[in-house]
């Protein structure tokens, strides 16, 4: 089949002058478009510089606001440390800053007695179907030390929310020991636990949390607290409450692992005590966080 060619309407001799004319016109317009391009580039550069200036100004203001907020929180943390210690509570590392400021507000109102402080913390973690407590527990998911205890932790959480504190408290006490053991790298006897916990809190807590936590936590786990030693003559169901009473305490004020697991402390099952165990777990989970990757690697290798 023969090929067909499209013939130009104008002869080539007539087209060439037109091409030369276009070339001449484009060369004449080049300075204009070059200047226009330079102007657009300059305008874009100026816009970028202005955007960066505004961003820098915003970040500077934001940084000042954050520093001011942290400074205020640090002062608030120091202010509430004493009343928290008296209440037998502390601010866990996962707590939002508003809890510290809420507790400080009680202090400024002159209502920061031990009972009010305790109730404020309990209400904070009890509200909205224990949403803050659930969020705190969810934050432990990546901790290899708790990987094999997830079912226990979840059951304990469900028991706490259901008000079954005889289940939530004793089920979590061995988990607390596991975290302390991992924190130290070896089994730790009760007498050394307060010192070890205090050292790690001092070195690992952020400034605005430390003051509201360290003294209260160490105070709670020493003496008649979590891993405190009970004199033999008081280690009976009848004598233990009297021993606590001599210190101004009741069984609902402390969680003594040894006394509970050996059936000596029997009236421990309250919402405050159950919450204390969860808050202690949050402290220990936070303190072991820097070794999470290392422990996870060891677990995977063992499997």
Steps between C-alpha positions, in 0.01 A plus 500: 500500500662823395588747777346845499698805597356820639621781292539842662252762388777755466818439309810450717647820366205691645517321841864580574444878535216429744732283712762775496234747611398282794865464596551876492189563710596232760848650532343839550274364775777311683613798716140559605434140600842471663425804714153364580651166606757670723224708656293188576803324649570801720139518614500128586827539690357791695187298578710206623708727719189659646349156560816383676507818707142449611565130573808588705301760691223248566743230617678750724171600663399135527833410659462779755147384578613139544791603723266716704251215531772253602636752749153544646452123511835456672404754766159336533667161534712630786197661663289183503779254592436524876121465490531213250738318731255545788220366280702192406486583130729632229478631146584215259721578199219445250272752671403808299621832632147607580494256793794680662336837442169370635669383819684829531169684471382316812810623680434859399138468611613373837323167453802277435453271800590133462139390450429755226825421320421128507147550375614732221746241368249216533234701316746595227574135419145382568314742276361425155506125560861517620619642165819651647587175673436301183717738303778466756490120484495508120830689516671193646435288192853532362673401824663155453507452878121501491460303177430172678276672755263680262211268577551545875519878463185512286308274739615716791383812317160345433478394864591850620238664280245244623590579862650155567808620681568166669590386148674804355745559786652156572520410131723801426739473795721232335506714184638788706776274625579394143547860391721583796710194426539606136579853609789378714601213272473249784262400778482775759417436862237720656740703713687631194197575285425850638858614441510357149163649404602838639828501306331416173225757550762765572693421183215424260204723585445830325547801726138603520394148604783411734412720796141380506601136475835406645446564871142373492589177317804424714303580814222269390714197422709528812399466865156342513447541126527269206826319574540618858605258769245411767638402843434134578292575807261703286478253215159358592148582389421660838831676564560645151210754508609616846856544379372715214275697735803588714634678189172676426414259219231246417513198272325708234795742499773253406567205273755277669592224258632261764205547735239467223644193331545326838144576609595740779363820343140412426322837480703636207238483227409862430495716190786719625730207567420344166574827322830530688614167356424619147679831560804313632500281190498815290804631689693176455395460136629852434829433679568186296409661166861576396574126495187396309678442171780302664260276692278450198802381300590251774142367511491454123835321502380263772199409290 
